Amino acid sequence: MRECRVNRYRANAGGLAAAVAATVLLGGLASGQQPARPPGSLPSAPAPPTAGQLPETGRGAVPSNFPVVSILQPANGAVISTETPQILVGFSDVGPGVDVASLRILVNGEDKTRLFAVSASGASYQVTAQDRLRQGENIVVATVKNRAGLTGTAAAAFTVDTAAAQGPGGSPRSPIEVGFFAPPIVSQDAFQAPPTVISRDLAQFGYSLFQGPASTFAPVTDVPVGPDYVVGPGDNLVLYMWGLVENHFNLPVDRKGEIFVPKVGVLPVGGLSFSEAEQLMQRRLAAYYSGFQTRLAMGELRTVNVYVVGEVVRPGAYTLSALATMSNALYAAGGPTKLGSLRGIQLLRNSQLVSTMDLYDFLLRGDKSRDRRLQSGDTIFVPPIGPVAGVAGAVKRPAIYEMTGPMRVSDLLAMAGGATPLAYLKRVQLERVEENARKVILDLDLSAFYSRADRLHNIPLQDGDLVKVLPIDSRLYNTVTLDGFVKHPGEYEFRPGLKVSEIASRDRVLPEAFLERVEVVRQRPDYTREVLALDLRKAWEGEAGHDLELKPLDKVVIRSEFKSTETVTLGGEVMRPGTYAIQKGERLSSVIRRAGGYTADAYLKGAVFTRLRVKEEEQKRLEEFIRGQEAALLTQAAATSEGLSSLSAGGAKDEGSLQAQALAQRREMLRVLASQVVLGRVVVHLDDPAKMAGTAEDILLENADTLTIPKKPSSVLVVGAVRNPTAILHKEGESAEYYINRAGGFSKQADKKEAYIVRADGGAVTSFTKLRTLEPGDTIVAPADTDPKIRALPLTRDVATILGQFALSIGVIAALF
């Protein structure tokens, strides 16, 4: 119902807007001026070609077709995870060419053309945060004309769901989570499924490791050194002795790499490992002492100076702890740039290559065996990055990977963590640059490789290759759907021989299900639909004509026997006002009795009873009346403009201005009167419920009926063509003439013969109105005289005074009663 009202409003609004535009146009032409085109409106004729507009070639030589318009992004039916997407529109024409100036793009009903960057073949707009799309469904409509005046239109409906990009904890969804999050498509209706979109927004693998602060990766200095630690100048050794001799000594290593031990003398320890230095010290002490034990510990560590050069973020010299490794130095230098290699990092010592580190060993397998400890004077060199290949789509870790040596497609997928369960391995697509001249696409079937190690399609990779792993078809084909009043609606597995009685078994059907007509919606081979009706009770009994054998994608629909509750609303002066449920055939007196009857202040003659069905019918008739009146006004305006053309220029201009003002006033009066008409009212005469029962006034109730009983009024209303329209206190036994006189009498414009009385119950009295006795709540209506007054004035002034101020009210009331 709400949708009907909205559509009806739009239709009326469109008609009124057209009428207003026509009135303005007539007024403008009468005054000799061209009507101004509002900003953003379509031009009356094609504009000349502008920059970026297609040239007008072949005009007249090629038959004109409608231009082709497409909403490229977001795709029709897509579910996107951002409120600020990019909207792309494409258009073309094989005939005279596209009139780019005629392009109009509406987003959710609002013209957004001005925000788009328009070219000769399309338009694009990056939605901003200030103009973001709404959650849920959004609609984009694009129209464009060609030079022949033919219009092409395209529309796309898509859904914005920001929750789709985030998991339950608010973190971004992984490719695996996205695969489980997206529901499959069951139906094969005409509504298009979202196209397969493989994101090409890939990052280079591994470089995010160095984005943290350098202090996070600093070497730990408060841990025991290992036995392989090489002692050098700057270290501080601590010697502990106990037994027959108890003492301890701090032994700094000087620049020569020597330490001084009391009584023993100088010992050369520089270049020895920690365990070798400890053994040397024990041997030398044994020559001077007996019956003792020793332990050598490391005090303060020395620092080492190393150089980090090549493709690093901050190349230079760095002072690090003696426990630092190659990775610590790389962290201190900010790590390799994205033009630097992660797989061939070199450690140079005395201009000789000591070791090569592959960070992929650590990133993919946690192997740090090649992360060598540094010595003072070492140089770490990061060479330029080697060959790379990217992998995108249904893999666990889409990224751009650096290659070392020959690699195949399966090796790249393994580095990416492998394919997800939704990957379609029968068609893995590879983009390749051939001979630095062109791009080609290769379709590979990797399923044979993973099933039987067939290497036919597992081809070697080249520098710059992009492997795209497409997802599987998201539709379900082996399903039948059970819908309606059942306990577990949804999709069920299709099995050959599956019958209606099995899927809609007795234990799956709700008690209120309507079993006498169950519908099976089936798709024909030509993709049209057929509906098969059956009796489910007979299907349970095994009757062949009703227990149908189902086919894939069949839909079994079970409806309900439950009838919606009908209600009526009582308001005003009843004992218990509110909304009451009614049963079929119940009458007005019954509901009034259920509400406790009337209060002492109830004024039964003024009761207002409205009915939805009557309101809808009257609304339709009122709209027809308004359209007819507006058409008559426009016809009058056209005839008047034609008559004005025969007059002098100055007089025509004045008369045209007066005519336009008169038309505007009448149109406004028409709208005001239409808005004040009470629709849906039915005249009823109330009495005590017991007396009403069985009489013609005891009407049958319908759903959504309303009854409002006011308090007894104390006045009579006089409106229309009287000198002082007002409400006058009711005086018992007085006629209409009394109240008209109290309102100042009729005005000069009044049509006294057409005066009538509207009773408080909604009825009307039109004869002998002056002699009628009025009751509280009655209304006297004095319409204006609509007959033209012929005077010796110019023609246009006579036309402008034909309709009186309240002439249209008679037509409105006549159309309704």
Order of alpha helices (4+ residues) and beta strands (2+ residues): alpha-beta-beta-beta-beta-beta-beta-beta-beta-beta-alpha-beta-beta-beta-beta-alpha-beta-beta-beta-alpha-beta-beta-alpha-beta-beta-beta-alpha-beta-beta-alpha-beta-beta-beta-alpha-beta-beta-alpha-beta-beta-beta-alpha-beta-alpha-alpha-beta-alpha-beta-beta-beta-alpha-beta-beta-beta-alpha-alpha
